[in-house]
Amino acid sequence: MLGQSRNFVGWSDLVVSPANRALTPISVVGGWFTATVERADKGNLKGLANGQIGPLRDLSGKPLVEKSWADAEGMALMADGSW
């Protein structure tokens, strides 16, 4: 996969939806990527669709720009859908 965003690098954490329909990795530079998983007839991975990418944000909505705050080595998806 190739990406044109500065956020598309060094994926640390990967969350896959319970039905294996979507995935969301978090990057070591404070970015996130999400996509729908496409499967072939026998269930093998075919590709990714509907990809979106963006920066992680602080509680006030500003992008995390300093690596010390943006490195996502311990991020986890909470039951309510928040990180």
N, C-alpha and C positions, 0 to 999 in steps of 0.2 A: 504494500500500500504506500502511496505517496500523498503528501499533503502540502499545501501551500501556506499554512499558518505557522507562526512561531510556536503555537501551542501543540503542534503535531510532532512530538518528539518524546522519547523515553517514557513509555507507559509503565506505571508502577502497579496500580490496582485495577482489577477488572471485575465488574459486576455483571452477571448474566441474569436476565429475568428468569423467574421460576419456570416458565414454559419454553425457555431457550429461544425466544423470539427476538430479543433485543440485547445489546451489550453496551456497556459504558465503561471505558477505561479512563483513568485519571493520570495525567502526565507529571513528570518530575519538575516541570517548570510552571505548574499551576494552571494547566488546561484540562479540559474534558472533551470527550468525543462520544457521540452516541449514534447508533445505527440499528437498523432492522436486519436480522439474520435471514438470508435467503437460503433455502434448501432445495436440492434436486429431488427427483422422484423417490429415491430410496432413502432420503433423509440426510444425504451427504451435504456438506457445506458447499453452496453454489456461489455465494458472494454476500456483499453487504449493500444495503440500500438506505435511502433517506438519511444519509450521514449529516450530522451537525457537529460543529466544533465551537468552543468558546473558552474564555478564561474563567477560572474559579473567582468568586467574588467574596468580599468581606461582608459583615453584617449590615453595612450601610450601602451595599451594592457596588462598591468600587472594586475593579479588578485587583487581584493580589499580584503585585509586581516584584516584590523582593523574594528571592528563592527561599530564604529561611522561613517565610510564611506560606509560600506557595507549594513547597514540596509535599506531595500527598502520600507519603509512605505509610500512613496509617489510616487513610480514609475508609469509611464504611457507610454503606447505605442503611439508613434507619428504617424501622417499620412504617413510619409515616411518609416515606419517600424522600426525606431530606438527608443531607450528608452530614 
